[in-house]
Amino acid sequence: MILTGASRPKLWKFARVQFDEARQRSVLQYPEGAVLLNDTAAEILALCDGTRTIVDIATALKERYGSDVLDDVQTYLSQLADRELVRDESAAIGAG
């Protein structure tokens, strides 16, 4: 699933981000497995609350790092959406 700048990503209800003390890294955990996250990925997912758009998330990261990351954020979240770990809340609202 390709998300757009207007998509409002939210983690799947059975997925969560946790800090793994042994690895000293954040991990995206879900029933079938886990994904080790780098700091940027963890920051992106922390902003995925279903109310912010991808543009909002990229803007917040641009303010922190001074770099345009919209394409990277959109690609990363689209990949997670393909794995059904992220849902587009704007699509759910439009369908309801």
PDB file as gemmi writes it, atoms N, CA and C in Angstrom:
CRYST1    1.000    1.000    1.000  90.00  90.00  90.00 P 1                      
ATOM      1  N   MET A   1       0.846  -1.173   0.000  1.00  0.00           N  
ATOM      2  CA  MET A   1       0.000   0.000   0.000  1.00  0.00           C  
ATOM      3  C   MET A   1       0.890   1.234   0.000  1.00  0.00           C  
ATOM      4  N   ILE A   2       0.657   2.108  -0.937  1.00  0.00           N  
ATOM      5  CA  ILE A   2       1.426   3.354  -0.996  1.00  0.00           C  
ATOM      6  C   ILE A   2       0.659   4.427  -0.229  1.00  0.00           C  
ATOM      7  N   LEU A   3       1.311   4.973   0.754  1.00  0.00           N  
ATOM      8  CA  LEU A   3       0.714   6.063   1.529  1.00  0.00           C  
ATOM      9  C   LEU A   3       1.060   7.384   0.861  1.00  0.00           C  
ATOM     10  N   THR A   4       0.188   8.358   1.023  1.00  0.00           N  
ATOM     11  CA  THR A   4       0.421   9.689   0.468  1.00  0.00           C  
ATOM     12  C   THR A   4       0.764  10.649   1.591  1.00  0.00           C  
ATOM     13  N   GLY A   5       1.100  11.865   1.227  1.00  0.00           N  
ATOM     14  CA  GLY A   5       1.390  12.888   2.222  1.00  0.00           C  
ATOM     15  C   GLY A   5       0.212  13.174   3.130  1.00  0.00           C  
ATOM     16  N   ALA A   6      -1.009  12.908   2.641  1.00  0.00           N  
ATOM     17  CA  ALA A   6      -2.214  13.156   3.428  1.00  0.00           C  
ATOM     18  C   ALA A   6      -2.616  11.970   4.297  1.00  0.00           C  
ATOM     19  N   SER A   7      -1.941  10.833   4.136  1.00  0.00           N  
ATOM     20  CA  SER A   7      -2.250   9.652   4.952  1.00  0.00           C  
ATOM     21  C   SER A   7      -1.958   9.949   6.415  1.00  0.00           C  
ATOM     22  N   ARG A   8      -2.752   9.342   7.287  1.00  0.00           N  
ATOM     23  CA  ARG A   8      -2.590   9.502   8.737  1.00  0.00           C  
ATOM     24  C   ARG A   8      -2.214   8.147   9.344  1.00  0.00           C  
ATOM     25  N   PRO A   9      -0.915   7.835   9.348  1.00  0.00           N  
ATOM     26  CA  PRO A   9      -0.477   6.505   9.785  1.00  0.00           C  
ATOM     27  C   PRO A   9      -0.623   6.277  11.280  1.00  0.00           C  
ATOM     28  N   LYS A  10      -0.936   5.036  11.591  1.00  0.00           N  
ATOM     29  CA  LYS A  10      -1.040   4.597  12.985  1.00  0.00           C  
ATOM     30  C   LYS A  10      -0.581   3.152  13.038  1.00  0.00           C  
ATOM     31  N   LEU A  11       0.135   2.785  14.095  1.00  0.00           N  
ATOM     32  CA  LEU A  11       0.561   1.404  14.253  1.00  0.00           C  
ATOM     33  C   LEU A  11      -0.644   0.483  14.336  1.00  0.00           C  
ATOM     34  N   TRP A  12      -0.499  -0.709  13.770  1.00  0.00           N  
ATOM     35  CA  TRP A  12      -1.510  -1.758  13.877  1.00  0.00           C  
ATOM     36  C   TRP A  12      -1.766  -2.013  15.360  1.00  0.00           C  
ATOM     37  N   LYS A  13      -2.997  -2.338  15.720  1.00  0.00           N  
ATOM     38  CA  LYS A  13      -3.365  -2.450  17.135  1.00  0.00           C  
ATOM     39  C   LYS A  13      -2.574  -3.506  17.897  1.00  0.00           C  
ATOM     40  N   PHE A  14      -1.989  -4.483  17.199  1.00  0.00           N  
ATOM     41  CA  PHE A  14      -1.199  -5.503  17.878  1.00  0.00           C  
ATOM     42  C   PHE A  14       0.307  -5.261  17.785  1.00  0.00           C  
ATOM     43  N   ALA A  15       0.690  -4.113  17.256  1.00  0.00           N  
ATOM     44  CA  ALA A  15       2.112  -3.757  17.149  1.00  0.00           C  
ATOM     45  C   ALA A  15       2.430  -2.662  18.166  1.00  0.00           C  
ATOM     46  N   ARG A  16       3.663  -2.688  18.661  1.00  0.00           N  
ATOM     47  CA  ARG A  16       4.077  -1.644  19.601  1.00  0.00           C  
ATOM     48  C   ARG A  16       5.590  -1.469  19.535  1.00  0.00           C  
ATOM     49  N   VAL A  17       6.017  -0.274  19.880  1.00  0.00           N  
ATOM     50  CA  VAL A  17       7.445   0.026  19.934  1.00  0.00           C  
ATOM     51  C   VAL A  17       7.865  -0.036  21.394  1.00  0.00           C  
ATOM     52  N   GLN A  18       8.931  -0.794  21.641  1.00  0.00           N  
ATOM     53  CA  GLN A  18       9.460  -0.915  22.992  1.00  0.00           C  
ATOM     54  C   GLN A  18      10.969  -0.784  22.939  1.00  0.00           C  
ATOM     55  N   PHE A  19      11.547  -0.341  24.030  1.00  0.00           N  
ATOM     56  CA  PHE A  19      13.000  -0.267  24.118  1.00  0.00           C  
ATOM     57  C   PHE A  19      13.521  -1.600  24.640  1.00  0.00           C  
ATOM     58  N   ASP A  20      14.434  -2.211  23.910  1.00  0.00           N  
ATOM     59  CA  ASP A  20      15.032  -3.487  24.282  1.00  0.00           C  
ATOM     60  C   ASP A  20      16.319  -3.193  25.046  1.00  0.00           C  
ATOM     61  N   GLU A  21      16.307  -3.469  26.334  1.00  0.00           N  
ATOM     62  CA  GLU A  21      17.457  -3.174  27.189  1.00  0.00           C  
ATOM     63  C   GLU A  21      18.701  -3.954  26.756  1.00  0.00           C  
ATOM     64  N   ALA A  22      18.536  -5.198  26.359  1.00  0.00           N  
ATOM     65  CA  ALA A  22      19.684  -6.024  25.986  1.00  0.00           C  
ATOM     66  C   ALA A  22      20.384  -5.471  24.743  1.00  0.00           C  
ATOM     67  N   ARG A  23      19.611  -5.009  23.787  1.00  0.00           N  
ATOM     68  CA  ARG A  23      20.187  -4.495  22.544  1.00  0.00           C  
ATOM     69  C   ARG A  23      20.418  -2.985  22.586  1.00  0.00           C  
ATOM     70  N   GLN A  24      19.846  -2.329  23.599  1.00  0.00           N  
ATOM     71  CA  GLN A  24      19.932  -0.876  23.723  1.00  0.00           C  
ATOM     72  C   GLN A  24      19.388  -0.180  22.477  1.00  0.00           C  
ATOM     73  N   ARG A  25      18.276  -0.712  21.960  1.00  0.00           N  
ATOM     74  CA  ARG A  25      17.625  -0.168  20.768  1.00  0.00           C  
ATOM     75  C   ARG A  25      16.124  -0.338  20.899  1.00  0.00           C  
ATOM     76  N   SER A  26      15.415   0.509  20.178  1.00  0.00           N  
ATOM     77  CA  SER A  26      13.969   0.355  20.088  1.00  0.00           C  
ATOM     78  C   SER A  26      13.647  -0.784  19.138  1.00  0.00           C  
ATOM     79  N   VAL A  27      12.536  -1.461  19.427  1.00  0.00           N  
ATOM     80  CA  VAL A  27      12.103  -2.601  18.638  1.00  0.00           C  
ATOM     81  C   VAL A  27      10.618  -2.457  18.352  1.00  0.00           C  
ATOM     82  N   LEU A  28      10.225  -2.695  17.103  1.00  0.00           N  
ATOM     83  CA  LEU A  28       8.822  -2.762  16.733  1.00  0.00           C  
ATOM     84  C   LEU A  28       8.417  -4.219  16.887  1.00  0.00           C  
ATOM     85  N   GLN A  29       7.554  -4.482  17.869  1.00  0.00           N  
ATOM     86  CA  GLN A  29       7.131  -5.847  18.148  1.00  0.00           C  
ATOM     87  C   GLN A  29       5.708  -6.060  17.665  1.00  0.00           C  
ATOM     88  N   TYR A  30       5.470  -7.254  17.144  1.00  0.00           N  
ATOM     89  CA  TYR A  30       4.140  -7.651  16.696  1.00  0.00           C  
ATOM     90  C   TYR A  30       4.047  -9.165  16.870  1.00  0.00           C  
ATOM     91  N   PRO A  31       2.841  -9.744  16.821  1.00  0.00           N  
ATOM     92  CA  PRO A  31       2.698 -11.165  17.160  1.00  0.00           C  
ATOM     93  C   PRO A  31       3.601 -12.121  16.383  1.00  0.00           C  
ATOM     94  N   GLU A  32       3.894 -11.837  15.123  1.00  0.00           N  
ATOM     95  CA  GLU A  32       4.689 -12.753  14.314  1.00  0.00           C  
ATOM     96  C   GLU A  32       6.181 -12.473  14.359  1.00  0.00           C  
ATOM     97  N   GLY A  33       6.611 -11.406  15.022  1.00  0.00           N  
ATOM     98  CA  GLY A  33       8.034 -11.109  15.032  1.00  0.00           C  
ATOM     99  C   GLY A  33       8.368  -9.752  15.602  1.00  0.00           C  
ATOM    100  N   ALA A  34       9.546  -9.285  15.224  1.00  0.00           N  
ATOM    101  CA  ALA A  34      10.035  -7.996  15.709  1.00  0.00           C  
ATOM    102  C   ALA A  34      11.005  -7.411  14.690  1.00  0.00           C  
ATOM    103  N   VAL A  35      11.092  -6.088  14.694  1.00  0.00           N  
ATOM    104  CA  VAL A  35      12.009  -5.368  13.812  1.00  0.00           C  
ATOM    105  C   VAL A  35      12.838  -4.421  14.674  1.00  0.00           C  
ATOM    106  N   LEU A  36      14.165  -4.546  14.595  1.00  0.00           N  
ATOM    107  CA  LEU A  36      15.037  -3.589  15.281  1.00  0.00           C  
ATOM    108  C   LEU A  36      14.940  -2.251  14.567  1.00  0.00           C  
ATOM    109  N   LEU A  37      14.829  -1.183  15.322  1.00  0.00           N  
ATOM    110  CA  LEU A  37      14.671   0.153  14.753  1.00  0.00           C  
ATOM    111  C   LEU A  37      15.897   1.001  15.022  1.00  0.00           C  
ATOM    112  N   ASN A  38      16.271   1.818  14.043  1.00  0.00           N  
ATOM    113  CA  ASN A  38      17.279   2.827  14.333  1.00  0.00           C  
ATOM    114  C   ASN A  38      16.559   4.010  14.995  1.00  0.00           C  
ATOM    115  N   ASP A  39      17.304   4.995  15.442  1.00  0.00           N  
ATOM    116  CA  ASP A  39      16.704   6.107  16.179  1.00  0.00           C  
ATOM    117  C   ASP A  39      15.676   6.869  15.343  1.00  0.00           C  
ATOM    118  N   THR A  40      15.977   7.059  14.061  1.00  0.00           N  
ATOM    119  CA  THR A  40      15.060   7.799  13.190  1.00  0.00           C  
ATOM    120  C   THR A  40      13.755   7.044  12.997  1.00  0.00           C  
ATOM    121  N   ALA A  41      13.833   5.749  12.764  1.00  0.00           N  
ATOM    122  CA  ALA A  41      12.623   4.938  12.595  1.00  0.00           C  
ATOM    123  C   ALA A  41      11.766   4.985  13.859  1.00  0.00           C  
ATOM    124  N   ALA A  42      12.407   4.915  15.017  1.00  0.00           N  
ATOM    125  CA  ALA A  42      11.670   4.985  16.282  1.00  0.00           C  
ATOM    126  C   ALA A  42      10.973   6.346  16.422  1.00  0.00           C  
ATOM    127  N   GLU A  43      11.655   7.415  16.008  1.00  0.00           N  
ATOM    128  CA  GLU A  43      11.036   8.750  16.064  1.00  0.00           C  
ATOM    129  C   GLU A  43       9.844   8.851  15.127  1.00  0.00           C  
ATOM    130  N   ILE A  44       9.985   8.301  13.927  1.00  0.00           N  
ATOM    131  CA  ILE A  44       8.872   8.319  12.975  1.00  0.00           C  
ATOM    132  C   ILE A  44       7.667   7.599  13.575  1.00  0.00           C  
ATOM    133  N   LEU A  45       7.881   6.397  14.100  1.00  0.00           N  
ATOM    134  CA  LEU A  45       6.767   5.617  14.630  1.00  0.00           C  
ATOM    135  C   LEU A  45       6.153   6.258  15.871  1.00  0.00           C  
ATOM    136  N   ALA A  46       6.955   6.962  16.642  1.00  0.00           N  
ATOM    137  CA  ALA A  46       6.416   7.660  17.821  1.00  0.00           C  
ATOM    138  C   ALA A  46       5.429   8.751  17.406  1.00  0.00           C  
ATOM    139  N   LEU A  47       5.576   9.269  16.203  1.00  0.00           N  
ATOM    140  CA  LEU A  47       4.680  10.323  15.708  1.00  0.00           C  
ATOM    141  C   LEU A  47       3.465   9.761  14.974  1.00  0.00           C  
ATOM    142  N   CYS A  48       3.422   8.458  14.776  1.00  0.00           N  
ATOM    143  CA  CYS A  48       2.314   7.824  14.047  1.00  0.00           C  
ATOM    144  C   CYS A  48       1.163   7.521  15.002  1.00  0.00           C  
ATOM    145  N   ASP A  49       0.335   8.528  15.239  1.00  0.00           N  
ATOM    146  CA  ASP A  49      -0.773   8.374  16.185  1.00  0.00           C  
ATOM    147  C   ASP A  49      -2.147   8.390  15.513  1.00  0.00           C  
ATOM    148  N   GLY A  50      -2.170   8.445  14.186  1.00  0.00           N  
ATOM    149  CA  GLY A  50      -3.437   8.460  13.461  1.00  0.00           C  
ATOM    150  C   GLY A  50      -4.039   9.837  13.303  1.00  0.00           C  
ATOM    151  N   THR A  51      -3.431  10.843  13.939  1.00  0.00           N  
ATOM    152  CA  THR A  51      -3.934  12.216  13.782  1.00  0.00           C  
ATOM    153  C   THR A  51      -3.012  13.046  12.901  1.00  0.00           C  
ATOM    154  N   ARG A  52      -1.721  12.734  12.918  1.00  0.00           N  
ATOM    155  CA  ARG A  52      -0.751  13.468  12.096  1.00  0.00           C  
ATOM    156  C   ARG A  52      -0.684  12.848  10.703  1.00  0.00           C  
ATOM    157  N   THR A  53      -0.549  13.707   9.711  1.00  0.00           N  
ATOM    158  CA  THR A  53      -0.328  13.211   8.352  1.00  0.00           C  
ATOM    159  C   THR A  53       1.154  12.912   8.169  1.00  0.00           C  
ATOM    160  N   ILE A  54       1.473  12.253   7.080  1.00  0.00           N  
ATOM    161  CA  ILE A  54       2.878  12.000   6.768  1.00  0.00           C  
ATOM    162  C   ILE A  54       3.615  13.326   6.585  1.00  0.00           C  
ATOM    163  N   VAL A  55       2.950  14.298   5.993  1.00  0.00           N  
ATOM    164  CA  VAL A  55       3.561  15.627   5.843  1.00  0.00           C  
ATOM    165  C   VAL A  55       3.853  16.222   7.221  1.00  0.00           C  
ATOM    166  N   ASP A  56       2.921  16.090   8.166  1.00  0.00           N  
ATOM    167  CA  ASP A  56       3.134  16.595   9.530  1.00  0.00           C  
ATOM    168  C   ASP A  56       4.353  15.928  10.177  1.00  0.00           C  
ATOM    169  N   ILE A  57       4.449  14.626  10.014  1.00  0.00           N  
ATOM    170  CA  ILE A  57       5.561  13.870  10.603  1.00  0.00           C  
ATOM    171  C   ILE A  57       6.888  14.323   9.994  1.00  0.00           C  
ATOM    172  N   ALA A  58       6.924  14.428   8.668  1.00  0.00           N  
ATOM    173  CA  ALA A  58       8.146  14.861   7.989  1.00  0.00           C  
ATOM    174  C   ALA A  58       8.522  16.288   8.375  1.00  0.00           C  
ATOM    175  N   THR A  59       7.528  17.145   8.561  1.00  0.00           N  
ATOM    176  CA  THR A  59       7.791  18.530   8.968  1.00  0.00           C  
ATOM    177  C   THR A  59       8.404  18.575  10.365  1.00  0.00           C  
ATOM    178  N   ALA A  60       7.879  17.755  11.279  1.00  0.00           N  
ATOM    179  CA  ALA A  60       8.428  17.710  12.639  1.00  0.00           C  
ATOM    180  C   ALA A  60       9.878  17.246  12.616  1.00  0.00           C  
ATOM    181  N   LEU A  61      10.174  16.249  11.788  1.00  0.00           N  
ATOM    182  CA  LEU A  61      11.552  15.757  11.689  1.00  0.00           C  
ATOM    183  C   LEU A  61      12.461  16.766  10.997  1.00  0.00           C  
ATOM    184  N   LYS A  62      11.919  17.494  10.023  1.00  0.00           N  
ATOM    185  CA  LYS A  62      12.704  18.529   9.337  1.00  0.00           C  
ATOM    186  C   LYS A  62      13.102  19.624  10.322  1.00  0.00           C  
ATOM    187  N   GLU A  63      12.192  19.973  11.229  1.00  0.00           N  
ATOM    188  CA  GLU A  63      12.499  20.989  12.241  1.00  0.00           C  
ATOM    189  C   GLU A  63      13.604  20.508  13.168  1.00  0.00           C  
ATOM    190  N   ARG A  64      13.647  19.214  13.477  1.00  0.00           N  
ATOM    191  CA  ARG A  64      14.676  18.670  14.369  1.00  0.00           C  
ATOM    192  C   ARG A  64      16.028  18.553  13.691  1.00  0.00           C  
ATOM    193  N   TYR A  65      16.017  18.119  12.419  1.00  0.00           N  
ATOM    194  CA  TYR A  65      17.270  17.774  11.753  1.00  0.00           C  
ATOM    195  C   TYR A  65      17.681  18.716  10.634  1.00  0.00           C  
ATOM    196  N   GLY A  66      16.800  19.639  10.235  1.00  0.00           N  
ATOM    197  CA  GLY A  66      17.134  20.598   9.192  1.00  0.00           C  
ATOM    198  C   GLY A  66      17.255  19.999   7.806  1.00  0.00           C  
ATOM    199  N   SER A  67      16.587  18.878   7.570  1.00  0.00           N  
ATOM    200  CA  SER A  67      16.670  18.208   6.278  1.00  0.00           C  
ATOM    201  C   SER A  67      15.284  17.736   5.852  1.00  0.00           C  
ATOM    202  N   ASP A  68      14.991  17.836   4.560  1.00  0.00           N  
ATOM    203  CA  ASP A  68      13.708  17.391   4.037  1.00  0.00           C  
ATOM    204  C   ASP A  68      13.706  15.866   3.956  1.00  0.00           C  
ATOM    205  N   VAL A  69      12.834  15.236   4.722  1.00  0.00           N  
ATOM    206  CA  VAL A  69      12.790  13.774   4.782  1.00  0.00           C  
ATOM    207  C   VAL A  69      11.439  13.214   4.341  1.00  0.00           C  
ATOM    208  N   LEU A  70      10.631  14.032   3.691  1.00  0.00           N  
ATOM    209  CA  LEU A  70       9.279  13.601   3.312  1.00  0.00           C  
ATOM    210  C   LEU A  70       9.300  12.307   2.504  1.00  0.00           C  
ATOM    211  N   ASP A  71      10.128  12.238   1.461  1.00  0.00           N  
ATOM    212  CA  ASP A  71      10.161  11.030   0.629  1.00  0.00           C  
ATOM    213  C   ASP A  71      10.577   9.800   1.432  1.00  0.00           C  
ATOM    214  N   ASP A  72      11.564   9.969   2.299  1.00  0.00           N  
ATOM    215  CA  ASP A  72      12.026   8.841   3.110  1.00  0.00           C  
ATOM    216  C   ASP A  72      10.956   8.366   4.084  1.00  0.00           C  
ATOM    217  N   VAL A  73      10.275   9.305   4.730  1.00  0.00           N  
ATOM    218  CA  VAL A  73       9.217   8.963   5.677  1.00  0.00           C  
ATOM    219  C   VAL A  73       8.078   8.251   4.948  1.00  0.00           C  
ATOM    220  N   GLN A  74       7.686   8.787   3.814  1.00  0.00           N  
ATOM    221  CA  GLN A  74       6.590   8.198   3.043  1.00  0.00           C  
ATOM    222  C   GLN A  74       6.953   6.784   2.574  1.00  0.00           C  
ATOM    223  N   THR A  75       8.161   6.593   2.097  1.00  0.00           N  
ATOM    224  CA  THR A  75       8.609   5.273   1.640  1.00  0.00           C  
ATOM    225  C   THR A  75       8.655   4.283   2.801  1.00  0.00           C  
ATOM    226  N   TYR A  76       9.237   4.692   3.925  1.00  0.00           N  
ATOM    227  CA  TYR A  76       9.357   3.812   5.090  1.00  0.00           C  
ATOM    228  C   TYR A  76       7.982   3.379   5.591  1.00  0.00           C  
ATOM    229  N   LEU A  77       7.080   4.332   5.752  1.00  0.00           N  
ATOM    230  CA  LEU A  77       5.756   3.996   6.264  1.00  0.00           C  
ATOM    231  C   LEU A  77       4.949   3.179   5.258  1.00  0.00           C  
ATOM    232  N   SER A  78       5.156   3.404   3.973  1.00  0.00           N  
ATOM    233  CA  SER A  78       4.490   2.584   2.946  1.00  0.00           C  
ATOM    234  C   SER A  78       4.966   1.133   3.029  1.00  0.00           C  
ATOM    235  N   GLN A  79       6.261   0.945   3.289  1.00  0.00           N  
ATOM    236  CA  GLN A  79       6.788  -0.412   3.440  1.00  0.00           C  
ATOM    237  C   GLN A  79       6.165  -1.106   4.646  1.00  0.00           C  
ATOM    238  N   LEU A  80       6.015  -0.377   5.743  1.00  0.00           N  
ATOM    239  CA  LEU A  80       5.375  -0.964   6.922  1.00  0.00           C  
ATOM    240  C   LEU A  80       3.894  -1.218   6.666  1.00  0.00           C  
ATOM    241  N   ALA A  81       3.253  -0.364   5.887  1.00  0.00           N  
ATOM    242  CA  ALA A  81       1.849  -0.572   5.532  1.00  0.00           C  
ATOM    243  C   ALA A  81       1.694  -1.825   4.666  1.00  0.00           C  
ATOM    244  N   ASP A  82       2.658  -2.072   3.781  1.00  0.00           N  
ATOM    245  CA  ASP A  82       2.640  -3.300   2.971  1.00  0.00           C  
ATOM    246  C   ASP A  82       2.675  -4.544   3.853  1.00  0.00           C  
ATOM    247  N   ARG A  83       3.357  -4.442   4.975  1.00  0.00           N  
ATOM    248  CA  ARG A  83       3.453  -5.559   5.927  1.00  0.00           C  
ATOM    249  C   ARG A  83       2.300  -5.531   6.933  1.00  0.00           C  
ATOM    250  N   GLU A  84       1.393  -4.576   6.765  1.00  0.00           N  
ATOM    251  CA  GLU A  84       0.214  -4.381   7.622  1.00  0.00           C  
ATOM    252  C   GLU A  84       0.580  -4.068   9.070  1.00  0.00           C  
ATOM    253  N   LEU A  85       1.741  -3.431   9.273  1.00  0.00           N  
ATOM    254  CA  LEU A  85       2.155  -3.000  10.600  1.00  0.00           C  
ATOM    255  C   LEU A  85       1.737  -1.565  10.874  1.00  0.00           C  
ATOM    256  N   VAL A  86       1.408  -0.841   9.813  1.00  0.00           N  
ATOM    257  CA  VAL A  86       0.913   0.535   9.907  1.00  0.00           C  
ATOM    258  C   VAL A  86      -0.370   0.605   9.100  1.00  0.00           C  
ATOM    259  N   ARG A  87      -1.357   1.301   9.656  1.00  0.00           N  
ATOM    260  CA  ARG A  87      -2.647   1.494   8.977  1.00  0.00           C  
ATOM    261  C   ARG A  87      -2.830   2.978   8.663  1.00  0.00           C  
ATOM    262  N   ASP A  88      -3.567   3.255   7.616  1.00  0.00           N  
ATOM    263  CA  ASP A  88      -3.888   4.636   7.252  1.00  0.00           C  
ATOM    264  C   ASP A  88      -5.247   4.970   7.856  1.00  0.00           C  
ATOM    265  N   GLU A  89      -5.240   5.764   8.918  1.00  0.00           N  
ATOM    266  CA  GLU A  89      -6.476   6.127   9.609  1.00  0.00           C  
ATOM    267  C   GLU A  89      -7.371   7.009   8.746  1.00  0.00           C  
ATOM    268  N   SER A  90      -6.803   7.771   7.813  1.00  0.00           N  
ATOM    269  CA  SER A  90      -7.639   8.619   6.954  1.00  0.00           C  
ATOM    270  C   SER A  90      -8.460   7.740   6.016  1.00  0.00           C  
ATOM    271  N   ALA A  91      -7.934   6.586   5.591  1.00  0.00           N  
ATOM    272  CA  ALA A  91      -8.688   5.665   4.752  1.00  0.00           C  
ATOM    273  C   ALA A  91      -9.826   5.037   5.556  1.00  0.00           C  
ATOM    274  N   ALA A  92      -9.576   4.744   6.828  1.00  0.00           N  
ATOM    275  CA  ALA A  92     -10.615   4.163   7.675  1.00  0.00           C  
ATOM    276  C   ALA A  92     -11.749   5.154   7.910  1.00  0.00           C  
ATOM    277  N   ILE A  93     -11.399   6.418   8.073  1.00  0.00           N  
ATOM    278  CA  ILE A  93     -12.412   7.458   8.288  1.00  0.00           C  
ATOM    279  C   ILE A  93     -13.235   7.635   7.017  1.00  0.00           C  
ATOM    280  N   GLY A  94     -12.547   7.642   5.864  1.00  0.00           N  
ATOM    281  CA  GLY A  94     -13.238   7.808   4.599  1.00  0.00           C  
ATOM    282  C   GLY A  94     -14.163   6.649   4.273  1.00  0.00           C  
ATOM    283  N   ALA A  95     -13.829   5.443   4.757  1.00  0.00           N  
ATOM    284  CA  ALA A  95     -14.646   4.263   4.481  1.00  0.00           C  
ATOM    285  C   ALA A  95     -15.843   4.180   5.405  1.00  0.00           C  
ATOM    286  N   GLY A  96     -15.782   4.899   6.519  1.00  0.00           N  
ATOM    287  CA  GLY A  96     -16.835   4.768   7.528  1.00  0.00           C  
ATOM    288  C   GLY A  96     -17.816   5.783   7.338  1.00  0.00           C  
TER     289      GLY A  96                                                      
END                                                                             
